[in-house]
């Protein structure tokens, strides 16, 4: 699968829906459980967790501190817990799930026996993984408290890594919010992760054909996603931005003069893409609603 845009709710919906296919009847229960655990981590420390959607769409991973906490794959869901907080119903085992631990020299190992499964994370004493193959909604009430205890301990004892911050997916957070019908929070560093992901995306667009660029632009949500952290921002359609610049061919679409300088970071003629009807006023993020302007004409559009 081609690399996805972590800022795109459409990419998130497509990928996460595939991951949930084998749990179709439990989709909302799984998403609700994940959202509630995210909210819990965010209350403890809004800067020490992330939600990572793999760039190939192969997994969705909720990390707390430096460790993974809940992982969603196509045919299974992994939830990390603290052994001493799990009820007897889980400790007895069941055909719906198995346990996962870690043994030096062997790596991760799967086991049907609770007592024979070693802890899964070196930094988190008595941690254990529970891998659900089916019917996870039946067991969520039995694991929620233990998973919450795992989150509380891990957030307080470990610190998120820079590469994890950059891998946060605001598109996935928005998808969760839409499924359950209420807001799931982003971490406070979400704005920085959005900017980083947008830089990566813009770099990839230079190699896309005009036809493919048009297809991608039209498949994007015309109502841009807005995230709320310490500030609010619209996540603009990167394909429309690139389309507008190509159509302008280096000339301002208001005054007709060539772009005033070359952008040293991209080596392109510098033009700014302006929304005719502002996004804040309900304007759509589509090619018909944008023009590529020189900085002077752009300012004139706003203040002239």
N, C-alpha and C positions, 0 to 999 in steps of 0.2 A: 504493500500500500504506500502511496506517496505520502510525504511528510505533511502533517496537518498544521493548521494555524491554531495555537492554543488560545488565542483571543477570540476565536470564532465560535459562537454558540451553535452554528450549523454543523461545523466539523465535530464539535463535542457531541451533539445529538446523534449524528451518524455513527460515530465510534462507540459511544456508550450504549446506544440502542443495540448494536451488534453484540457487545459484551453481555448485555442483559437478555439476549434472545433465548438462551437455555433456561432462564429464570423468568420467562415472560409473565407468568401468573403472579409472581412475587415482586415484579419490577418496582412498584411504588413503595412497598415495604422496605426493600433494600435501600432505595434512594432516601427514604425518610430516616432510616437508621443512620446512614452515612451523614446526612445533613445534621441530625441531632448531635452526633459525636463531633462534627466540625464546630457547631455552636458551642459545645462544652469546652473544646480546646481553645476556642477564640476568647471565651470569657476568662480563662486562666491566663493566657498570654497571646494577644492578637498579632504578635510578631514572630511566633515560634512554631508555625505549622504551614503546610502547603498542600495543595491538591494537584498532583502531577498526572496529566494525560500523556501517555507515551506518544512520541512523534509519529510512530507507525500505527497508533491506535490499538496496540495489543493489550494494554492494561490501563487501569485507572488506579492511582495509588495515593492514599491519604497518609501523609507523613506528619508526625508530631516530634518536635525537636529534631534530633538527628536520625530518628528511627522510623521505619515504616510501621503502620498501624492497621490499616485496612486496605486490602488489594482486591480489585475486581478483575477477573479474567473471564474468558468466554465460557468456560465450563465449571468455574469454581469461584468461591469467595473466601479469602483468607482474612481472619480476624485475630489480632494479637491480644492476649489477655494475661492477667496475673493468676497463676495456678491456685494460690490460696484463697482467691476470691470467687472461684468457680463453684457452683452448686453441685451436689452429688449427681443430679440428672445428667450433667455434662461429663463428669468424671467417670461415670459408668460406660460411656461410649455409646455409639449408635451407628447404624448403617448410613445415616445421612451425612456423616462427617468423619474425619480422622484427625489425628494430632500431628503437629510438625515441630521438630526441635533442631538443634545443631550439635554436631559432634566433631571435635577436632580431627582433621584428617579425612573426614567423610563429607563435611559440609552439611547442608540441610538434609534431614532424614524424616521420613513419614512413619507413623506408628499407629496402631489401633489401640494401644494401651496408654492410658493417661499416666500411670505411675512410672512407666518405663521410658517415657519421652523426656529427654533432657531439655533444659531451657533453650530458647531459640536465639536470644540476644545476650551477648556477653555483658553489656552495660546495664541490663535490666534484670535483676535477680528474679528467679521464678517465673520468667516470661515463657509463654507457650503459644504456639500458633494453632488455630482450629480452622481446618479447611472444609468448607461446606460444599458438597457436591449437589445437593438438592434440599428443598424444604427449609431454607434458612429462616423463613418467617416464623416457623414453629419454634425456633431456638433463640431468636433475638431476645425475648424476655429473660432467658437464662444467662446470656453472655453480656448484656448491656452494662451491668454494674462492674463486672470484672474488666471489661474493655475501658470503661471510664476511669477505673483505678489505674490501669496501664497508662492512659493518656495523662492523668494528673501527675504520676510519678515521672514519666518520660519528659514531659514538658519542663518540669522543674529541675531535672538532672542533666539534660542534654541541650545543645544549641543547634539550631538549623544551620546548614552549610550554604555558602553563597550560590553554588550551582543549583541547590534545591529552590532557592528564592527565584532564580531566573526561570525555573521550570514550572512555576505556578500557572494554572490554567483558569483564567477568569471566565472563559467560555463554558467550562465544565461547571463552575459555580452557578452561572446563569441557567444552565440546563437543569441542574438540581432544583433550583428555585422554581422553575416553570413546571416541573413534574409534580412537586408537592404543593404548589400554589402559595408559597410564602418565601420570604427572602432568606437565603443562606448567605452568611457574611463572607467577605474576602478578608485576607490578612491585611495589616496596615501597609505592607510593602507592595501591595498589588499594583499600584501606579507604576513603580519602577520596573516590575516584571512585564507589564504591558508595553512600556517603552522599549525594553530590551527585545521582546518578541516582535515588535513592529519593525525594529531595525533589521532583524534577521529576515523577516518576511520581505521587506523592501529590497534587500540584496538579492533575493531569489527571483524577483519579478523581472529583472533585466533579461533573463534568458527565456522568458515565456513568449510564445508567438502572439500576434495580435488577435487571432481567432480564439486561442485558449484564454487569453486575457479577457476577452469579451464574454466568454462563457462563464468564467469565474466571477466576473463583476455582476452579471445578471443573477447568479445563484446566491449572492450574498443578501443578507437581510437589509431591505431599504430603510428600515427603522433601526438606527445604530444602537448597539448595546451601550448602556451607561453604567459605570461602576461607581460605587460610593466607598471611598476610603477616607482619607483626611480631606480630599478634594473630589469633585465629580468631573468626569470627562466622557466625551463620546468616543467610542472606538470606531474610527472611520474605516470605510472600505478601502483597503490598500490597492485593489485592482482598479477602482474608479480613479483614484489619484494618478496612477500610472497611465491609464487611458487618456485622461485629460491632458497630461503633459505631452504625450505622443501626438495627439491631434493638434496641439498648439504649434508643434514643430519649432520650438525655441523662440516663438514670438508671443508677446502679450496679446491676449484676445480682446483687450479694450483699446489700447492705443496703437497696436500694431507694430510697435518697436521691438527690436531684438531684446532678449533677456539681458539685463545689465551686467551680469558677470557669470563666471563659472563657479559652481559649488565645489570647493576644494575637497570635500569629503566624498563626493560622488563623481566628480569630473563631468557634471552635466551643466547645461545652461540653467540658471536659477529662475524658476517661476513658482508662484504659490497658488495652490488650488483653493478656490473660494466657492462657498455655497451661496447660490443666488437667493434662495429662501433659507435662512439660517436653521441649522439643526435644532437650536434651542426654541425655534418657533414652529417646529413640526415639519421642517423641510426634509425631503428624502435624500438619502445618500446614494444618488444615482447620477449617471453621466449627464442627463438632461438638466440637472440642477447645479452643475459646477462649471466654472471657467478657470482657465490658467492665466494668471496675471503677474505682471511685474510688481515689485514691492510698492511702488508709488500708486499704481492703479488699485492695488489691493487695499491700501490705506484709504484711498479716495472712495472706494465702495463702502467702507465702514464709516468714514467720517466726513466725506465730501457733501 
